[in-house]
């Protein structure tokens, strides 16, 4: 059974160092077998052609292109997608597909992920609960309140006149792309917003001294692949991977600490791409080989070039370890919920788990650094955009999608339904679990992905 840090050892034993070598270098890492010999990690199976790929609710060309490159046949109409091997859903209809996902199929979402992490108020509640139990381990969550429920606690931060020397940021629970976000330092402002909205608002202490790049505020978009394998006694054993590339998204107005006069300067305080791309000062990166230029840059440039030059490799390695720990802790905090939702949402697996886990999910994890390079979790996106507005976007996002399919769907083939039915006919559920062939889910790293849970030995 997965016990999410109940023994107090909340921090994963993640390895230090960014391991930021060129793509493919991680394939040369070796692991010792029981006899002390070295063997290479498993290589991806050659893509098996003929599998059907449901893209009737897929919004991104790069995803369909990567599926076709694997030899999968795209199915673009929902009426014909019922028997597809892989369902890729990029809109809110994904919940309707869980009940249609048979044991031999795959779908790019976990039941319960939205309510557990992607919804801002639930993310706050779940991590605040863990923060009370493990305050040191969950320092990556800024001081947070969910109003109106926590209004009485928030009021204690203001003086008798309803003013505060501290700046706060308010985010609508269901808001996207920066809509409805505002900064405030008066109690009346947040009370007025609560009166005008039917849903909750998440309030956090504003990070007023952020790390800057060329005088601009920025955030990091990390890409995390969430997978699992069926375990004994009806359990779901997590496998988490973090991509070593991602996006650095810069504001387009030079940063000045917030004051009453500049509270409304959205392109100074908010790093959302949807807000800043409309600025006349936004600079599009047109050359993926020059990934340290423009208003959107690569995580690899930030970790390999910028940080070592600014702070040294030791500080770079410390940050990478913290980022891996942040991702592991936030997922383990809600794993029991995801596990319970998994077994209640899908049709029953009569093979006893011998056809693997039906789910995988690519999360967009948004993180901000303060001037001391301490990471803070901003939000989780369970429907990250794979729109490619630039060659840099296409380079990074195509690798994320392709490598995610390699890891999570390497065994998918057109014959999966027949294989499953044969297992059921042979009473596989009554027999001992079949030892699966070497899987990328058990590899310590694969191309740009590094496995962060279970941690490398």
C-alpha positions in Angstrom: 0.0 0.0 0.0 1.3 3.5 -0.8 1.4 5.5 2.4 1.8 9.1 1.5 4.6 10.1 3.9 2.7 8.8 6.9 6.1 7.8 8.5 7.3 11.4 8.3 9.8 10.8 5.6 8.0 13.0 3.2 11.0 14.1 1.1 11.9 11.7 -1.7 15.5 10.5 -2.0 16.0 12.3 -5.2 19.5 12.5 -6.7 21.3 15.8 -6.8 22.4 17.4 -10.0 20.4 18.5 -13.0 21.8 15.8 -15.3 21.4 18.4 -18.0 23.4 16.7 -20.7 22.4 16.6 -24.3 19.3 14.5 -25.1 20.1 10.8 -25.2 23.0 11.0 -22.8 20.8 9.5 -20.1 20.4 6.4 -22.2 24.0 5.6 -21.4 23.4 5.4 -17.7 23.8 1.9 -16.2 22.3 0.0 -13.3 23.8 -3.0 -11.5 22.0 -6.3 -11.7 21.9 -8.8 -8.8 25.3 -10.2 -9.8 27.0 -6.8 -9.7 27.1 -6.6 -13.5 26.1 -3.5 -15.5 23.3 -3.4 -18.0 21.7 -0.7 -20.0 18.2 0.5 -19.2 15.4 -0.9 -21.4 15.0 0.6 -24.8 11.6 1.6 -26.1 9.8 -1.0 -28.2 9.5 -0.2 -31.8 6.2 1.5 -32.4 3.6 -1.0 -33.3 1.5 0.1 -36.3 -2.2 -0.3 -36.7 -3.3 0.9 -33.3 -6.2 3.4 -33.4 -5.7 6.8 -31.9 -8.7 8.8 -30.8 -8.1 12.4 -31.7 -11.7 13.5 -31.9 -11.1 15.8 -28.9 -7.4 16.5 -29.5 -6.7 20.2 -30.0 -3.1 20.1 -31.1 -1.5 19.2 -34.4 1.8 18.2 -32.7 0.0 15.5 -30.8 -1.6 14.0 -33.9 1.7 14.2 -35.8 3.5 12.3 -33.1 0.8 9.6 -33.0 1.0 9.2 -36.8 4.8 9.0 -36.6 4.3 5.9 -34.4 2.2 4.2 -37.0 -1.0 4.9 -35.1 -4.1 5.6 -37.2 -5.9 8.8 -36.1 -9.7 8.6 -35.7 -11.1 12.1 -35.9 -14.8 11.5 -35.3 -16.2 10.6 -31.9 -18.7 8.1 -33.4 -15.9 5.9 -34.7 -13.6 6.3 -31.7 -15.3 3.8 -29.4 -12.8 1.0 -30.0 -9.6 3.1 -30.2 -6.5 1.9 -28.4 -5.5 5.3 -27.2 -7.8 8.2 -26.3 -6.2 11.7 -26.2 -8.7 14.3 -24.8 -7.8 18.0 -24.6 -11.1 19.4 -23.4 -13.5 19.0 -20.5 -15.2 16.0 -22.1 -12.4 13.7 -20.8 -14.6 12.6 -17.8 -17.1 11.1 -20.2 -14.5 8.8 -21.7 -13.5 7.1 -18.4 -16.5 4.8 -18.5 -15.7 3.9 -22.2 -12.0 3.1 -21.5 -11.7 -0.7 -21.5 -8.8 -2.4 -19.7 -6.9 -2.8 -22.9 -7.1 0.9 -23.8 -5.1 4.0 -22.7 -6.4 7.5 -21.9 -4.3 10.6 -21.2 -6.0 11.5 -17.9 -6.4 10.1 -14.4 -9.8 10.2 -12.8 -9.8 12.7 -10.0 -6.8 14.7 -11.1 -8.8 17.9 -11.7 -10.5 17.9 -8.4 -7.4 16.9 -6.5 -4.8 19.3 -8.0 -5.8 21.2 -11.1 -8.6 23.1 -9.4 -7.0 25.9 -7.5 -9.1 25.7 -4.3 -8.6 21.9 -4.1 -4.9 22.2 -4.7 -4.7 24.7 -1.9 -6.8 22.5 0.5 -4.9 19.3 -0.2 -1.5 20.9 0.2 -2.4 23.0 3.2 -3.5 19.8 4.9 0.0 18.3 4.2 1.7 21.6 5.2 0.1 21.4 8.7 1.5 17.9 9.1 4.8 18.4 7.4 5.5 22.2 7.6 9.1 22.0 6.5 8.5 19.7 3.6 5.7 21.7 2.1 7.2 25.2 2.3 6.9 25.4 -1.5 3.2 26.4 -1.0 2.9 30.1 -0.4 0.8 31.3 2.5 -2.7 30.6 1.2 -6.4 31.1 2.0 -9.6 30.0 0.2 -12.2 32.7 0.6 -14.9 33.2 1.6 -14.4 30.2 3.8 -11.1 31.4 5.3 -12.1 35.1 5.4 -11.9 35.3 9.2 -8.3 34.0 9.1 -7.4 36.4 6.3 -8.8 39.4 8.2 -6.2 38.9 10.9 -3.5 39.9 8.4 -5.1 43.4 8.1 -5.1 46.3 10.6 -8.2 48.0 12.0 -8.4 50.2 9.0 -8.5 47.1 6.7 -5.0 47.7 5.3 -1.9 45.6 5.1 1.8 46.3 4.5 1.9 42.9 2.7 0.7 42.5 -0.8 -1.7 39.6 -1.7 -2.7 38.0 -5.0 -6.2 36.7 -5.7 -7.1 34.0 -8.2 -10.6 32.8 -9.2 -10.9 29.1 -8.5 -11.8 28.2 -12.1 -9.9 31.0 -13.9 -7.5 30.3 -16.7 -5.0 32.4 -18.7 -4.7 35.0 -16.0 -8.4 36.0 -16.2 -9.7 37.6 -13.0 -6.4 37.7 -11.2 -5.6 40.9 -9.2 -3.3 42.2 -6.5 -4.6 43.9 -3.4 -3.6 45.3 0.0 -7.0 46.3 1.4 -9.6 44.1 2.9 -12.4 45.8 1.1 -11.0 44.8 -2.3 -11.2 41.1 -1.6 -14.5 41.3 0.2 -16.0 43.1 -2.8 -14.6 40.4 -5.2 -16.2 37.7 -3.0 -19.5 39.4 -3.1 -19.4 39.6 -6.9 -18.4 36.0 -7.5 -20.3 32.8 -6.9 -17.2 30.6 -6.7 -14.3 30.5 -4.4 -11.2 32.7 -4.7 -7.7 31.5 -3.7 -5.6 34.2 -2.0 -1.9 33.9 -1.6 0.8 36.1 -0.2 2.4 37.8 -3.2 6.1 36.9 -3.8 7.2 40.5 -3.9 10.9 39.7 -4.3 11.1 37.3 -7.2 14.1 36.2 -9.0 14.5 38.2 -12.2 15.9 37.7 -15.6 17.1 40.9 -17.3 14.9 42.9 -14.8 11.8 40.9 -15.7 9.7 38.6 -13.6 9.3 35.0 -14.9 8.0 31.6 -14.1 8.9 28.0 -15.0 6.6 25.6 -16.9 7.7 22.1 -15.9 6.3 19.1 -17.7 5.6 16.1 -15.5 4.5 12.7 -16.7 2.3 10.8 -14.3 2.0 7.0 -14.8 1.3 4.0 -12.6 1.5 0.2 -12.6 -1.1 -2.2 -11.1 0.2 -3.6 -7.9 -0.9 -6.4 -5.6 -4.1 -6.4 -3.7 -5.8 -4.0 -6.1 -3.3 -1.2 -5.6 -2.0 1.4 -8.0 1.8 2.0 -7.8 2.8 5.5 -9.0 5.6 6.2 -11.5 6.5 9.9 -11.9 8.8 11.4 -14.5 10.0 15.0 -14.9 11.1 16.4 -18.2 14.5 18.1 -18.2 13.3 20.7 -20.6 10.3 23.1 -20.4 9.6 26.8 -20.7 10.7 30.0 -19.0 8.0 32.6 -19.5 8.9 36.2 -18.9 6.8 39.3 -18.3 7.1 42.1 -20.8 7.3 45.1 -18.4 10.3 45.7 -16.2 9.6 44.6 -12.6 9.1 47.0 -9.8 7.9 45.9 -6.3 4.1 46.3 -6.1 2.7 49.6 -4.9 -0.8 51.2 -5.0 0.3 52.9 -8.2 1.4 49.8 -10.2 -1.0 47.1 -8.9 -2.8 47.1 -12.2 0.3 46.6 -14.3 -0.6 43.0 -15.3 2.4 42.5 -17.6 4.7 43.5 -14.8 3.3 41.2 -12.2 1.6 38.3 -14.0 3.7 35.8 -16.0 0.8 34.3 -17.9 1.8 33.8 -21.6 -1.8 34.6 -22.7 -1.4 38.1 -21.1 2.1 38.9 -22.2 2.0 37.6 -25.8 -0.3 40.5 -26.7 2.3 43.1 -25.5 4.1 45.2 -28.0 7.3 44.3 -26.1 6.8 40.6 -26.4 9.7 39.0 -28.4 9.0 35.7 -30.1 11.8 33.2 -30.2 12.3 32.2 -33.8 15.4 29.9 -33.4 15.2 26.8 -31.1 19.0 26.7 -31.2 19.1 30.1 -29.5 16.8 29.1 -26.7 18.0 31.8 -24.3 16.5 34.7 -26.3 13.0 36.2 -26.4 10.1 36.4 -24.0 9.8 32.6 -23.9 12.9 30.6 -23.3 13.8 27.0 -22.6 14.2 25.4 -19.2 17.4 23.7 -20.4 18.9 27.1 -21.2 17.9 28.3 -17.7 19.4 25.3 -15.9 22.4 24.6 -18.1 23.5 28.2 -19.0 21.9 30.9 -17.0 21.9 29.5 -13.5 25.5 28.2 -13.5 26.7 31.5 -14.8 24.6 33.5 -12.3 24.8 31.3 -9.2 27.2 28.4 -9.9 26.5 24.7 -10.7 26.1 23.8 -7.0 23.1 26.1 -6.6 21.7 24.9 -9.9 21.9 21.3 -8.7 20.2 22.3 -5.4 17.3 23.9 -7.3 16.8 20.9 -9.5 16.6 18.6 -6.5 14.0 21.0 -4.9 12.0 21.0 -8.1 11.9 17.2 -8.2 10.9 17.1 -4.6 8.1 19.6 -5.1 6.6 17.5 -7.9 6.8 14.3 -6.0 5.3 15.7 -2.8 2.4 17.3 -4.5 1.4 14.1 -6.3 1.9 11.8 -3.3 -0.3 14.1 -1.2 -3.3 13.1 -3.4 -2.3 9.6 -4.5 -4.9 7.8 -2.3 -7.6 9.9 -3.9 -6.4 9.2 -7.4 -6.1 5.5 -6.6 -9.7 5.3 -5.3 -11.0 7.3 -8.3 -9.1 5.0 -10.7 -10.8 1.8 -9.5 -14.3 3.3 -9.3 -14.3 5.2 -12.7 -13.3 2.4 -15.1 -15.0 -0.8 -16.3 -13.6 -3.7 -14.3 -10.4 -5.3 -15.4 -11.0 -9.0 -15.6 -7.3 -9.8 -16.3 -6.2 -9.1 -12.8 -4.2 -6.1 -13.9 -2.1 -8.0 -16.4 -2.7 -5.4 -19.2 -1.3 -2.5 -17.2 -2.6 0.8 -16.1 -5.1 2.6 -18.3 -4.0 6.1 -17.5 -1.1 8.4 -18.1 -1.1 12.2 -17.8 1.1 15.1 -18.8 0.8 17.9 -16.2 2.0 21.5 -16.7 3.5 22.5 -13.3 4.0 26.2 -12.9 6.7 27.3 -10.4 8.1 30.7 -9.4 11.4 31.4 -7.7 12.1 34.1 -5.2 15.4 36.0 -5.2 17.0 33.3 -3.1 16.0 30.7 -5.7 13.4 29.1 -3.5 10.7 27.5 -5.6 7.0 28.1 -5.0 4.2 26.1 -6.6 1.8 28.5 -8.5 -0.6 26.1 -10.1 -1.1 22.8 -11.9 -2.6 22.5 -15.4 -4.0 19.1 -16.3 -4.8 20.4 -19.8 -1.5 22.0 -20.7 -1.4 23.8 -24.0 0.6 22.1 -26.8 0.0 25.0 -29.2 3.3 25.7 -31.1 3.5 29.4 -31.7 7.3 29.3 -32.4 10.0 26.8 -33.4 11.1 26.7 -29.7 7.5 25.6 -28.7 7.5 22.9 -31.4 10.9 21.6 -30.4 10.1 21.3 -26.7 6.5 20.2 -26.9 7.0 17.6 -29.6 9.7 16.0 -27.4 7.4 16.1 -24.4 4.6 14.4 -26.3 6.7 11.9 -28.2 8.7 10.8 -25.1 5.5 10.6 -23.0 4.0 8.2 -25.6 7.2 6.2 -25.6 7.1 5.7 -21.9 3.4 5.3 -21.3 2.3 3.6 -24.5 5.3 1.6 -25.8 3.4 -1.7 -25.6 0.2 -0.5 -27.3 -0.7 -2.5 -30.4 -3.7 -3.2 -32.7 -4.0 -6.6 -31.0 -4.4 -5.4 -27.5 -8.1 -6.3 -27.4 -7.5 -9.9 -28.5 -4.7 -10.2 -26.0 -6.9 -9.0 -23.2 -9.8 -11.3 -24.2 -7.4 -14.3 -24.3 -6.1 -13.4 -20.8 -9.7 -13.3 -19.5 -10.6 -16.6 -21.2 -7.6 -18.2 -19.5 -8.8 -16.9 -16.1 -5.8 -14.6 -15.7 -7.4 -12.9 -12.8 -7.2 -16.1 -10.8 -3.6 -16.8 -11.8 -0.5 -15.2 -10.3 0.5 -11.8 -11.9 2.5 -12.2 -15.1 6.0 -10.8 -15.0 6.0 -8.0 -17.6 8.9 -7.5 -19.9 11.3 -4.7 -19.1 9.4 -1.4 -19.3 10.4 2.2 -19.6 8.2 2.8 -16.6 11.0 1.1 -14.6 13.8 3.0 -16.3 15.6 5.6 -14.2 15.7 7.9 -17.2 14.6 8.0 -20.8 15.8 10.7 -23.2 14.8 14.0 -21.6 12.7 12.4 -18.8 14.1 11.5 -15.5 12.1 9.2 -13.1 11.6 11.1 -9.8 9.4 8.5 -8.1 10.4 5.9 -7.1 13.7 7.7 -6.8 16.8 6.3 -8.5 18.7 4.0 -6.2 
